[in-house]
């Protein structure tokens, strides 16, 4: 599948999926693929080059490393953990679907088998693709995506692993307690790892869990927005980290009755979901009639990870009451097409490049490499819903800006007090 000519059309990414006879017939006839086939094709396009290589222990040998022009000089080997950890986090809900004999199901089975082999290589010190767990504090960040995937799809990704690999994963994750996280979004990375350990019956650190939860709550400034530490940054870190990881951590703590001083974890989890729902209402309104969205803030090269909360809540059947599944699906598909119709988002071998809409390395931050870009898969979490789910079958509906700029009635918007 390498060195293909990537089309600059709305079908980009879907060609490699093999999503069934109807999708292939639609392609041959020049008709558009349906929304699910397009999104699944895009995710498969991102995943296949990485997992195909890493499952054979060849990711480091074949991944064409690209660093931001302002790279801070840290060990460039962090890129491979970023690449795999972030990819598997966004991919995991789709891989977690039950096996089936459809073409899409066969694609998922192939990717799941490759992902399991990749986990083995990731923690095997004798493998060429043993990841940089012990060389830089950045490993704490991407270990959290690595473990988040195991929390999102335990039956597909954790249970089938052999005992040695499980033991090695636990050792590497516990070893990252050596990293003292700064009081910013990194608190959630430490907490995510502890939540994973808690979920599998390993000893977890309640201080790391409780500190993250209470500080994120302290940094909440209202109407769905959360500061990243002491200072408010107008960026998308509420999407990349804050809301999704806060919900995940609280969910695990609640399920496993983690120590939480004199308070009700169910109440905290429900509040975190409500705040994410409000934030997601803003995200939906950011999508223009053409599918574009405002390019502001740091880490903009994470592309459609901007929409992780919307995709997450869709997958969990927790979308805010004001947003229908048809309008959210339509907005998400439009946003992905607005970004990924540009061929230079990918190298000729199919790996993601640094950029926003296309390849623009100068948009990278001092911590950016092309492995970092795989967090964009978080915008595709709704693929964890089966094809027959109402999210995929509901009629397409116009999203807020599409209504507004067509001169049609649309809902007013007011701040919330939670």
C-alpha positions as CSV (number, residue, x, y, z in Angstrom):
1,X,0.0,0.0,0.0
2,X,3.0,2.3,0.0
3,X,4.0,4.9,-2.6
4,X,0.4,5.3,-3.8
5,X,-0.9,8.4,-5.6
6,X,-3.2,10.0,-3.0
7,X,-6.2,11.7,-4.5
8,X,-7.1,15.2,-3.8
9,X,-10.8,14.4,-3.6
10,X,-13.3,13.8,-0.9
11,X,-12.6,10.1,-1.1
12,X,-9.0,10.5,0.1
13,X,-8.2,7.9,2.6
14,X,-11.1,5.6,1.9
15,X,-9.5,3.8,-1.1
16,X,-7.4,1.5,1.0
17,X,-10.2,0.3,3.3
18,X,-11.9,-2.3,1.1
19,X,-15.1,-1.3,2.9
20,X,-17.4,-3.6,0.9
21,X,-18.7,-4.1,-2.6
22,X,-21.1,-1.2,-2.4
23,X,-18.3,1.2,-1.4
24,X,-16.1,-0.1,-4.2
25,X,-18.9,0.2,-6.7
26,X,-19.5,3.7,-5.6
27,X,-15.9,4.6,-6.2
28,X,-15.9,3.1,-9.6
29,X,-19.0,5.0,-10.5
30,X,-17.6,8.3,-9.2
31,X,-20.2,8.5,-6.4
32,X,-19.2,9.6,-3.0
33,X,-18.6,7.0,-0.3
34,X,-21.0,7.2,2.7
35,X,-19.8,8.9,5.8
36,X,-18.7,5.8,7.7
37,X,-16.8,4.4,4.7
38,X,-15.0,7.7,4.3
39,X,-14.0,8.1,8.0
40,X,-13.0,4.4,8.4
41,X,-10.9,4.7,5.2
42,X,-9.2,7.7,6.6
43,X,-8.4,6.0,9.9
44,X,-7.1,2.9,8.1
45,X,-4.9,5.0,5.9
46,X,-3.3,6.5,9.0
47,X,-2.9,3.2,10.8
48,X,-1.8,0.8,8.2
49,X,1.7,2.1,7.5
50,X,2.6,2.4,11.2
51,X,1.2,-0.9,12.4
52,X,2.4,-2.9,9.3
53,X,5.9,-1.7,10.1
54,X,5.9,-1.9,13.9
55,X,4.2,-5.3,14.0
56,X,7.4,-6.6,12.3
57,X,9.7,-4.5,14.5
58,X,10.5,-2.2,11.6
59,X,8.9,1.1,12.5
60,X,12.1,2.8,13.5
61,X,13.8,1.5,10.3
62,X,11.0,2.8,8.0
63,X,9.4,5.8,9.6
64,X,10.7,8.9,7.9
65,X,11.4,11.1,10.9
66,X,10.6,14.8,10.6
67,X,11.3,17.4,13.3
68,X,9.9,20.9,13.7
69,X,12.4,23.6,12.6
70,X,12.2,24.8,16.2
71,X,12.9,21.4,17.7
72,X,14.3,21.8,21.3
73,X,17.0,19.2,20.9
74,X,15.5,16.4,23.0
75,X,16.2,12.8,22.0
76,X,14.4,12.3,18.7
77,X,13.6,8.7,19.6
78,X,10.6,10.0,21.5
79,X,8.9,10.3,18.1
80,X,8.2,6.6,17.9
81,X,6.4,6.3,21.2
82,X,4.4,9.4,20.2
83,X,3.5,7.8,16.9
84,X,2.3,4.5,18.2
85,X,0.8,5.7,21.5
86,X,-1.3,8.5,19.9
87,X,-2.3,6.4,16.9
88,X,-3.5,3.4,19.0
89,X,-5.5,5.7,21.4
90,X,-7.6,7.0,18.6
91,X,-7.8,3.7,16.8
92,X,-8.7,1.6,19.8
93,X,-12.5,2.1,19.9
94,X,-12.8,0.9,16.3
95,X,-10.6,-2.1,17.0
96,X,-12.8,-2.8,20.0
97,X,-15.8,-3.6,17.9
98,X,-16.8,-7.3,17.7
99,X,-15.2,-9.3,15.0
100,X,-17.3,-9.8,11.8
101,X,-16.8,-11.2,8.3
102,X,-17.5,-7.9,6.5
103,X,-14.6,-6.3,4.5
104,X,-14.4,-3.6,7.2
105,X,-14.3,-6.4,9.9
106,X,-11.5,-8.1,8.1
107,X,-9.6,-4.7,8.0
108,X,-10.1,-4.3,11.7
109,X,-8.9,-7.8,12.4
110,X,-5.7,-7.2,10.4
111,X,-5.1,-4.0,12.3
112,X,-5.9,-5.5,15.6
113,X,-3.4,-8.4,15.1
114,X,-0.8,-5.9,14.0
115,X,-1.5,-3.7,17.0
116,X,-1.1,-6.6,19.4
117,X,2.3,-7.5,17.8
118,X,3.2,-3.8,18.0
119,X,2.5,-3.7,21.8
120,X,4.9,-6.7,22.1
121,X,7.7,-4.9,20.3
122,X,7.0,-1.7,22.2
123,X,8.1,-3.1,25.5
124,X,10.6,-5.8,24.4
125,X,14.1,-4.6,25.1
126,X,15.5,-6.9,22.5
127,X,13.2,-5.5,19.7
128,X,14.4,-2.9,17.3
129,X,11.2,-1.1,18.0
130,X,11.5,-1.0,21.8
131,X,10.3,2.4,22.6
132,X,12.0,5.3,24.5
133,X,10.4,4.6,27.9
134,X,13.4,5.6,30.0
135,X,15.2,8.3,28.2
136,X,13.1,11.5,28.4
137,X,10.2,12.9,30.4
138,X,8.2,13.1,27.2
139,X,7.5,9.4,27.6
140,X,5.0,10.2,30.4
141,X,2.9,12.1,27.9
142,X,2.7,9.4,25.3
143,X,2.5,6.5,27.7
144,X,-0.9,8.0,28.7
145,X,-2.2,7.6,25.2
146,X,-0.7,4.1,25.1
147,X,-2.6,3.1,28.3
148,X,-5.7,5.0,27.3
149,X,-6.1,2.7,24.4
150,X,-5.9,-0.3,26.7
151,X,-8.6,1.2,28.8
152,X,-10.8,2.0,25.8
153,X,-10.5,-1.5,24.2
154,X,-9.3,-4.0,26.9
155,X,-10.9,-7.1,25.3
156,X,-9.2,-6.4,22.0
157,X,-5.9,-5.0,23.1
158,X,-5.1,-6.0,26.7
159,X,-6.7,-9.4,27.3
160,X,-5.0,-11.2,24.3
161,X,-1.5,-10.1,25.2
162,X,0.9,-12.7,26.6
163,X,1.9,-12.6,30.2
164,X,5.4,-11.4,29.6
165,X,4.2,-8.5,27.5
166,X,1.7,-7.5,30.2
167,X,4.3,-7.7,32.9
168,X,6.7,-5.5,30.8
169,X,3.9,-2.9,30.1
170,X,3.2,-2.7,33.9
171,X,6.9,-2.3,34.7
172,X,7.4,0.5,32.1
173,X,4.3,2.4,33.2
174,X,5.3,2.1,36.9
175,X,8.8,3.2,36.0
176,X,7.4,6.5,34.6
177,X,6.6,7.5,38.2
178,X,10.1,8.8,38.1
179,X,8.8,11.8,36.0
180,X,7.6,14.6,38.2
181,X,4.8,16.1,36.1
182,X,4.6,19.9,35.9
183,X,1.3,21.4,37.1
184,X,-0.3,21.6,33.7
185,X,-2.1,19.1,31.5
186,X,0.7,16.6,32.3
187,X,-1.0,15.8,35.6
188,X,-3.7,14.0,33.6
189,X,-1.0,11.9,31.8
190,X,0.3,10.6,35.2
191,X,-3.3,10.0,36.3
192,X,-4.2,8.1,33.2
193,X,-1.4,5.6,33.8
194,X,-2.5,5.2,37.4
195,X,-6.1,4.7,36.2
196,X,-4.9,1.9,33.9
197,X,-3.0,0.2,36.7
198,X,-6.0,0.5,38.9
199,X,-8.2,-1.1,36.2
200,X,-6.1,-4.2,36.0
201,X,-5.7,-4.7,39.7
202,X,-2.2,-3.3,40.1
203,X,-1.2,-1.0,42.9
204,X,-2.0,2.6,41.9
205,X,-1.0,5.9,43.4
206,X,-4.1,7.7,44.8
207,X,-2.2,11.0,45.1
208,X,-1.5,11.2,41.4
209,X,-5.2,10.4,40.7
210,X,-6.7,12.8,43.2
211,X,-4.3,15.6,42.5
212,X,-5.1,15.6,38.8
213,X,-8.8,15.5,39.3
214,X,-8.8,18.3,41.9
215,X,-6.4,20.5,39.9
216,X,-8.3,20.2,36.7
217,X,-11.5,21.1,38.5
218,X,-9.7,24.1,40.1
219,X,-8.6,25.2,36.6
220,X,-12.1,25.1,35.2
221,X,-13.0,28.7,34.4
222,X,-16.6,28.2,33.2
223,X,-18.8,27.6,30.2
224,X,-16.9,24.4,29.3
225,X,-13.4,25.9,29.3
226,X,-10.4,24.8,31.3
227,X,-7.1,26.5,32.0
228,X,-3.9,24.6,31.4
229,X,-2.3,25.4,34.7
230,X,-2.3,28.8,36.2
231,X,-2.8,30.7,33.0
232,X,-5.6,30.5,30.4
233,X,-4.5,29.6,26.9
234,X,-7.0,30.1,24.1
235,X,-6.2,26.8,22.3
236,X,-7.6,23.4,21.9
237,X,-6.0,21.6,24.8
238,X,-9.5,21.1,26.2
239,X,-9.9,18.8,23.2
240,X,-6.5,17.2,23.1
241,X,-6.2,16.3,26.8
242,X,-8.4,18.0,29.4
243,X,-12.0,16.9,28.9
244,X,-11.4,13.4,27.4
245,X,-8.8,12.3,30.0
246,X,-10.6,13.8,32.9
247,X,-13.7,11.8,32.0
248,X,-11.7,8.6,31.5
249,X,-9.8,8.9,34.8
250,X,-12.9,9.6,36.8
251,X,-14.8,6.7,35.2
252,X,-12.1,4.3,36.2
253,X,-11.8,5.7,39.7
254,X,-15.6,5.5,40.2
255,X,-15.8,1.9,38.8
256,X,-13.0,0.7,41.1
257,X,-14.0,2.7,44.2
258,X,-10.7,4.6,44.3
259,X,-10.0,6.6,47.5
260,X,-11.4,10.1,47.1
261,X,-11.5,12.2,50.2
262,X,-15.0,12.8,51.5
263,X,-16.7,13.2,48.1
264,X,-18.8,11.3,45.6
265,X,-16.9,10.2,42.4
266,X,-20.2,9.7,40.5
267,X,-21.0,13.4,41.0
268,X,-17.6,14.4,39.8
269,X,-17.8,12.2,36.7
270,X,-21.2,13.4,35.8
271,X,-20.0,17.0,36.2
272,X,-17.0,16.3,33.9
273,X,-19.3,14.9,31.3
274,X,-21.6,18.0,31.5
275,X,-18.7,20.3,31.1
276,X,-17.4,18.4,28.1
277,X,-20.8,18.5,26.6
278,X,-20.9,22.3,26.9
279,X,-17.4,22.5,25.4
280,X,-18.5,20.3,22.5
281,X,-21.4,22.7,21.8
282,X,-18.7,25.3,21.1
283,X,-16.7,22.9,18.9
284,X,-19.8,22.2,16.8
285,X,-20.4,25.9,16.3
286,X,-16.7,26.4,15.2
287,X,-17.3,24.3,12.0
288,X,-18.0,26.6,9.1
289,X,-20.5,25.8,6.3
290,X,-17.5,24.5,4.3
291,X,-16.2,22.3,7.2
292,X,-13.3,24.6,8.1
293,X,-12.6,25.6,11.7
294,X,-10.6,28.3,13.4
295,X,-6.8,27.7,13.4
296,X,-5.8,29.2,16.7
297,X,-3.5,28.2,19.6
298,X,-0.5,25.9,20.0
299,X,-0.4,22.3,18.7
300,X,-2.5,23.2,15.7
301,X,-0.7,20.5,13.7
302,X,-2.8,18.0,15.7
303,X,-5.4,18.7,13.0
304,X,-8.8,17.1,13.7
305,X,-7.9,16.0,17.2
306,X,-9.6,19.4,17.9
307,X,-12.9,17.4,17.7
308,X,-12.0,14.6,20.1
309,X,-14.7,15.6,22.7
310,X,-17.4,15.6,20.1
311,X,-16.3,12.2,18.7
312,X,-15.8,10.8,22.2
313,X,-19.3,11.8,23.4
314,X,-20.8,10.5,20.2
315,X,-19.1,7.1,20.8
316,X,-20.3,7.1,24.4
317,X,-23.9,8.1,23.4
318,X,-23.5,11.2,25.6
319,X,-23.9,14.0,23.0
320,X,-25.5,17.2,24.5
321,X,-29.2,17.3,24.0
322,X,-28.9,20.3,21.7
323,X,-26.9,18.4,19.1
324,X,-28.4,15.6,17.0
325,X,-26.3,12.7,15.8
326,X,-27.0,13.6,12.2
327,X,-25.6,17.1,12.6
328,X,-22.6,16.1,14.6
329,X,-21.7,13.3,12.1
330,X,-22.1,15.7,9.2
331,X,-20.0,18.4,10.9
332,X,-17.2,15.9,11.7
333,X,-17.1,14.5,8.2
334,X,-17.0,18.0,6.7
335,X,-14.1,19.0,9.0
336,X,-12.1,15.9,8.2
337,X,-12.6,16.5,4.5
338,X,-11.6,20.1,4.8
339,X,-8.3,19.0,6.2
340,X,-7.5,15.7,4.5
341,X,-8.4,16.4,0.9
342,X,-4.9,17.9,0.7
343,X,-2.5,15.1,-0.4
344,X,0.6,16.5,1.3
345,X,-0.8,15.6,4.8
346,X,0.9,12.3,4.0
347,X,4.3,11.3,2.7
348,X,4.4,9.2,-0.5
349,X,4.8,6.1,1.9
350,X,1.6,7.1,3.7
351,X,2.9,8.6,7.0
352,X,1.5,11.8,8.4
353,X,3.5,15.0,7.9
354,X,3.8,18.1,10.1
355,X,1.2,20.6,9.1
356,X,-2.4,21.6,9.4
357,X,-4.0,21.4,5.9
358,X,-1.1,19.9,4.1
359,X,2.6,19.8,4.9
360,X,3.8,23.0,6.6
361,X,6.7,22.1,9.0
362,X,7.0,25.7,10.2
363,X,3.6,25.3,11.9
364,X,5.3,22.8,14.2
365,X,6.0,23.7,17.8
366,X,9.3,23.2,19.6
367,X,8.1,19.8,20.7
368,X,6.6,18.7,17.4
369,X,7.7,15.8,15.3
370,X,5.7,13.8,12.7
371,X,5.0,11.1,15.4
372,X,3.1,13.8,17.3
373,X,0.7,14.2,14.5
374,X,-1.0,10.8,15.1
375,X,-3.1,12.3,17.9
376,X,-5.4,13.4,15.0
377,X,-6.9,10.0,15.1
378,X,-8.7,11.1,18.3
379,X,-11.2,12.9,16.0
380,X,-12.3,9.5,14.7
381,X,-13.4,7.9,18.0
382,X,-17.0,7.6,16.8
383,X,-15.9,4.7,14.6
384,X,-16.2,2.7,17.8
385,X,-19.9,2.7,17.1
386,X,-21.0,-0.2,14.8
387,X,-22.1,0.6,11.3
388,X,-25.8,0.0,12.2
389,X,-25.7,2.5,15.0
390,X,-28.0,5.5,14.7
391,X,-25.0,7.8,14.6
392,X,-24.1,6.4,11.2
393,X,-27.6,5.7,9.9
394,X,-29.4,8.9,11.0
395,X,-30.1,11.3,8.1
396,X,-27.5,14.0,7.6
397,X,-28.5,17.3,9.1
398,X,-27.0,20.8,8.8
399,X,-24.8,21.9,11.6
400,X,-25.2,25.3,13.3
401,X,-23.1,27.5,11.0
402,X,-24.5,25.8,7.9
403,X,-28.0,26.9,9.1
404,X,-26.9,30.3,10.1
405,X,-25.1,31.3,6.9
406,X,-28.0,29.8,4.8
407,X,-30.3,32.4,6.4
408,X,-32.2,29.6,8.3
409,X,-33.3,29.5,11.9
410,X,-30.7,28.1,14.3
411,X,-30.5,27.8,18.1
412,X,-29.3,30.7,20.2
413,X,-26.5,30.1,22.6
414,X,-26.1,30.9,26.3
415,X,-23.5,30.3,28.9
416,X,-24.0,27.6,31.5
417,X,-23.4,27.9,35.3
418,X,-21.8,24.5,35.9
